[in-house]
Amino acid sequence: MKKGKWNYSEEIYYKVVLVRIAEQHDTPMSWQNAFAGMVRQAVAIESEGGQHRFLIDNEDGTGLLKILRGGGPDSYSAHIGIHEIIEDVPESEWIQYDPVLHKRQRGMVDAWQQANFPEDFARMQKLRDMIVSRN
């Protein structure tokens, strides 16, 4: 595992793994439900001392980018809930951040949410539009 930071100051260890994404039944609109059953790259993060462990998606490189930026709130991350870890990924195969790939991944989630939860998606889109118009 490599050393890094979370919230800019907390020491962590991390590695990249392949995971099979499972459905989040308790949060039906979860981003990960769009990819349920699929295998994706994720960053496995463990706090120094091992008391906190969690995964963030890295299929578009945003997981590693968040770590490289110190794990602060100014970087995007998609936390992974229910999953099955398949194997570690060699560092030479770690996906690096790609804004085009990130936009495509976000578009896939939006399309899935719109198809499966059209009313909720419409409300969420209105909120997004309001936020963008204020900036």
C-alpha positions as CSV (number, residue, x, y, z in Angstrom):
1,M,0.0,0.0,0.0
2,K,1.1,3.6,-0.6
3,K,0.9,6.5,1.8
4,G,-1.3,9.5,1.3
5,K,-3.5,12.0,3.0
6,W,-7.3,12.3,3.5
7,N,-8.8,15.6,4.5
8,Y,-5.4,17.1,3.8
9,S,-3.9,16.0,7.1
10,E,-5.0,12.4,8.0
11,E,-2.4,9.8,7.2
12,I,-3.8,7.0,5.0
13,Y,-2.7,4.0,3.1
14,Y,-4.2,3.2,-0.3
15,K,-4.1,0.8,-3.2
16,V,-6.2,0.2,-6.3
17,V,-8.4,-2.9,-6.5
18,L,-11.0,-4.4,-8.8
19,V,-14.4,-4.7,-7.3
20,R,-17.7,-6.1,-8.4
21,I,-20.4,-3.4,-7.6
22,A,-23.5,-4.6,-5.9
23,E,-26.9,-3.0,-5.8
24,Q,-27.6,-0.5,-3.0
25,H,-31.2,-1.5,-2.1
26,D,-31.5,1.2,0.6
27,T,-30.6,4.0,-1.8
28,P,-32.2,3.2,-5.1
29,M,-30.9,6.2,-7.0
30,S,-27.3,5.6,-5.8
31,W,-24.8,6.2,-8.6
32,Q,-23.4,2.6,-8.1
33,N,-26.8,1.0,-9.0
34,A,-26.2,2.1,-12.6
35,F,-23.2,-0.2,-12.5
36,A,-24.5,-3.1,-10.3
37,G,-22.9,-6.4,-11.3
38,M,-20.0,-4.7,-13.2
39,V,-16.4,-4.8,-12.3
40,R,-14.7,-1.4,-11.7
41,Q,-11.5,0.0,-10.4
42,A,-11.6,1.4,-7.0
43,V,-9.2,3.0,-4.5
44,A,-9.1,1.1,-1.2
45,I,-8.3,3.5,1.6
46,E,-7.3,2.7,5.1
47,S,-6.6,5.1,7.9
48,E,-3.4,4.9,9.8
49,G,-4.1,2.3,12.5
50,G,-6.7,0.6,10.3
51,Q,-9.8,1.8,12.2
52,H,-11.4,3.3,9.0
53,R,-11.6,1.5,5.7
54,F,-13.6,2.6,2.6
55,L,-13.5,2.5,-1.2
56,I,-13.9,5.2,-3.8
57,D,-14.5,4.7,-7.5
58,N,-11.5,5.0,-9.8
59,E,-13.0,3.9,-13.1
60,D,-12.4,7.4,-14.5
61,G,-9.3,8.2,-12.4
62,T,-11.2,10.5,-9.9
63,G,-10.3,8.2,-7.0
64,L,-6.6,8.6,-7.5
65,L,-6.9,12.3,-8.3
66,K,-8.7,12.8,-5.0
67,I,-5.8,11.1,-3.2
68,L,-3.2,13.1,-5.1
69,R,-4.9,16.3,-4.1
70,G,-4.8,15.4,-0.4
71,G,-8.3,13.9,-0.1
72,G,-10.0,17.2,0.6
73,P,-13.6,18.2,-0.1
74,D,-12.6,20.2,-3.2
75,S,-12.1,16.9,-5.2
76,Y,-14.8,14.7,-6.5
77,S,-15.2,11.1,-5.2
78,A,-17.9,8.5,-5.5
79,H,-17.9,6.3,-2.4
80,I,-18.6,2.6,-2.9
81,G,-21.1,0.8,-0.7
82,I,-21.8,-2.8,-1.1
83,H,-19.1,-4.6,-3.2
84,E,-16.9,-7.6,-3.6
85,I,-13.2,-7.1,-3.8
86,I,-11.8,-9.2,-6.7
87,E,-8.1,-8.5,-6.7
88,D,-5.4,-5.8,-6.4
89,V,-4.5,-3.9,-9.6
90,P,-0.8,-3.5,-10.5
91,E,0.3,0.2,-10.3
92,S,1.1,0.2,-14.0
93,E,-2.7,-0.4,-14.7
94,W,-4.1,2.3,-12.4
95,I,-6.5,4.5,-14.3
96,Q,-5.4,8.1,-14.3
97,Y,-7.9,11.0,-14.3
98,D,-9.5,11.6,-17.7
99,P,-12.1,14.5,-17.8
100,V,-13.7,13.0,-20.9
101,L,-14.1,9.6,-19.3
102,H,-15.4,11.3,-16.1
103,K,-18.0,13.2,-18.1
104,R,-19.0,9.9,-19.8
105,Q,-19.3,8.1,-16.5
106,R,-21.5,10.9,-15.0
107,G,-23.6,10.8,-18.2
108,M,-24.2,7.0,-17.8
109,V,-25.4,7.5,-14.2
110,D,-27.7,10.4,-15.2
111,A,-29.1,8.3,-18.1
112,W,-29.7,5.3,-15.7
113,Q,-31.3,7.5,-13.1
114,Q,-33.5,9.3,-15.6
115,A,-34.7,5.9,-17.1
116,N,-35.3,4.3,-13.7
117,F,-36.5,7.2,-11.6
118,P,-37.7,9.9,-14.0
119,E,-39.6,12.1,-11.4
120,D,-36.7,12.0,-8.9
121,F,-34.2,12.7,-11.6
122,A,-36.2,15.7,-12.8
123,R,-36.2,17.2,-9.3
124,M,-32.5,16.6,-8.9
125,Q,-31.8,18.2,-12.3
126,K,-33.8,21.3,-11.2
127,L,-31.6,21.6,-8.1
128,R,-28.5,21.2,-10.3
129,D,-29.7,23.9,-12.6
130,M,-30.4,26.2,-9.7
131,I,-26.9,25.7,-8.3
132,V,-25.2,26.3,-11.7
133,S,-27.3,29.5,-12.3
134,R,-26.2,31.0,-9.0
135,N,-22.5,30.6,-9.8
